[in-house]
Amino acid sequence: MFGLGWTELLVVGIVALIVVGPEDLPQMFRTIGRFTGKARAMAREFSKAMNDAADQSGVNEINKTIRAASNPAKFGTDSIRKATGLGPETQKLSEERAEYKRKISDAAARKAEERQAREAEEAAMAAEAEDDELDAAMAESAGARPAATEESVPPEAPDAERTEDEGNRT
């Protein structure tokens, strides 16, 4: 508040302790605190009274006008905004734009659905062609291989040989 740091306050406290004495020091600080509080309250009350008087006399409106004029960029943009307000003509154009946007979105969605259907049909045709090729390849490979018959199975060993082997083991 007064631009005093901790060291200055410490020096003031030590001087007050020496001059006033330790017994009267708390009472003196209480008195100074009350005086400071009353002074702040009076300053607040005075400031409030001045603001009320300024409001009643119209000084605040003049102050706002002066501030607006001192900031030409803001003043210019505010006047441009007022001049370019949405009127019935711009509202009509906005509605037309919204209608065109809806039409374009609908057309794009319809084209996307058609493209997806066409791609699905092409994929199904490609899968069917691949299945046909696979079936033809399987049929061709089945015709080239000889069929498994009893003649192609190796004969079993005669029972006589088995009995001889069993006789030698004992």
C-alpha positions in Angstrom: 0.0 0.0 0.0 2.7 2.5 1.0 5.5 0.7 -0.8 7.0 -0.7 2.4 8.7 -4.0 2.3 9.2 -6.5 5.2 12.5 -5.0 6.2 11.0 -1.5 6.5 8.1 -2.8 8.5 10.5 -4.6 10.9 12.4 -1.4 11.4 9.2 0.6 12.2 8.1 -2.2 14.6 11.4 -2.1 16.5 11.3 1.8 16.7 7.7 1.6 17.9 8.7 -1.0 20.5 11.5 1.2 21.8 9.5 4.5 21.8 6.1 3.3 23.0 7.2 0.4 25.2 6.1 -3.3 25.3 3.0 -2.7 27.5 1.3 0.0 25.4 2.3 -1.4 22.0 -0.7 -3.8 21.4 -3.2 -1.0 22.3 -1.4 1.4 19.9 -1.5 -1.2 17.0 -5.3 -1.7 17.7 -5.9 2.0 17.5 -3.9 2.3 14.3 -5.9 -0.7 12.8 -9.2 0.9 13.7 -8.2 4.3 12.3 -7.0 2.5 9.0 -10.3 0.6 8.8 -12.3 3.8 9.2 -10.2 5.7 6.6 -10.8 2.8 4.1 -14.6 2.8 4.8 -14.7 6.6 4.2 -12.8 6.3 1.0 -15.2 3.5 -0.2 -18.2 5.6 0.7 -16.8 8.7 -1.1 -16.0 6.7 -4.2 -19.5 5.2 -4.3 -21.0 8.6 -3.9 -19.0 10.0 -6.8 -19.9 7.0 -9.0 -23.6 7.5 -8.2 -23.4 11.3 -9.0 -21.7 10.4 -12.3 -24.4 8.0 -13.2 -27.1 10.5 -12.5 -25.5 13.3 -14.5 -24.8 11.1 -17.6 -21.0 11.3 -17.4 -20.7 7.6 -17.8 -22.5 7.8 -21.2 -20.1 10.5 -22.3 -17.2 8.4 -21.0 -18.3 5.4 -23.1 -18.6 7.6 -26.2 -15.1 9.0 -25.7 -13.7 5.5 -25.2 -15.4 4.3 -28.4 -14.1 7.2 -30.4 -10.5 6.7 -29.0 -10.5 3.2 -30.3 -11.2 3.7 -34.1 -10.8 0.0 -35.0 -13.5 -1.1 -32.7 -15.7 1.8 -33.5 -15.3 1.0 -37.3 -16.1 -2.7 -36.8 -19.2 -1.9 -34.7 -20.6 0.4 -37.3 -19.9 -2.1 -40.1 -21.7 -4.8 -38.1 -24.7 -2.5 -37.7 -24.7 -1.7 -41.4 -24.4 -5.4 -42.5 -27.1 -6.7 -40.3 -29.1 -9.7 -41.6 -32.1 -8.3 -43.5 -34.9 -10.1 -45.3 -32.9 -10.4 -48.5 -29.9 -12.0 -46.9 -32.3 -14.3 -44.9 -33.8 -15.4 -48.2 -30.4 -16.1 -49.7 -29.5 -18.1 -46.7 -32.6 -20.3 -47.1 -31.8 -20.8 -50.7 -28.2 -21.9 -49.9 -29.5 -24.3 -47.3 -31.9 -25.8 -49.9 -29.0 -26.2 -52.4 -26.9 -27.8 -49.7 -29.6 -30.3 -48.9 -30.1 -31.2 -52.7 -26.3 -31.7 -53.1 -26.1 -33.9 -50.0 -29.1 -36.0 -51.2 -27.5 -36.4 -54.7 -24.2 -37.3 -53.2 -25.8 -39.9 -50.9 -27.8 -41.4 -53.8 -24.6 -41.7 -56.0 -22.7 -43.3 -53.1 -25.4 -45.9 -52.7 -25.5 -46.6 -56.4 -21.7 -47.0 -56.4 -21.7 -49.3 -53.4 -24.4 -51.5 -55.0 -22.5 -51.6 -58.3 -19.3 -52.6 -56.5 -21.1 -55.3 -54.5 -22.5 -56.7 -57.7 -19.1 -56.7 -59.4 -17.6 -58.4 -56.4 -20.3 -61.1 -56.5 -19.7 -61.6 -60.2 -16.0 -61.9 -59.6 -16.5 -64.4 -56.8 -18.9 -66.5 -59.0 -16.3 -66.5 -61.8 -13.6 -67.6 -59.4 -15.8 -70.4 -58.1 -16.5 -71.5 -61.7 -12.8 -71.6 -62.4 -12.1 -73.5 -59.2 -14.8 -76.1 -60.0 -13.3 -76.5 -63.5 -9.8 -76.9 -62.2 -11.0 -79.5 -59.6 -12.9 -81.4 -62.3 -9.9 -81.4 -64.5 -7.5 -82.7 -61.8 -10.0 -85.4 -60.8 -10.1 -86.7 -64.4 -6.3 -86.9 -64.7 -5.7 -88.9 -61.5 -6.4 -92.7 -61.7 -9.1 -93.9 -59.4 -8.1 -95.9 -56.4 -8.9 -99.6 -56.9 -8.2 -102.8 -55.1 -5.4 -103.6 -57.5 -3.4 -100.5 -56.6 -3.5 -101.5 -52.9 -0.4 -103.5 -51.9 -1.2 -107.1 -51.0 -0.9 -108.3 -47.4 1.8 -110.7 -46.4 0.7 -114.3 -46.3 -0.3 -115.9 -43.0 2.5 -118.5 -43.3 5.2 -116.0 -42.9 3.6 -114.6 -39.8 3.4 -118.0 -38.1 7.1 -118.7 -38.8 8.1 -115.5 -37.2 6.0 -116.3 -34.2 7.5 -119.8 -33.9 11.1 -118.4 -33.8 10.4 -116.1 -31.0 9.6 -118.8 -28.5 
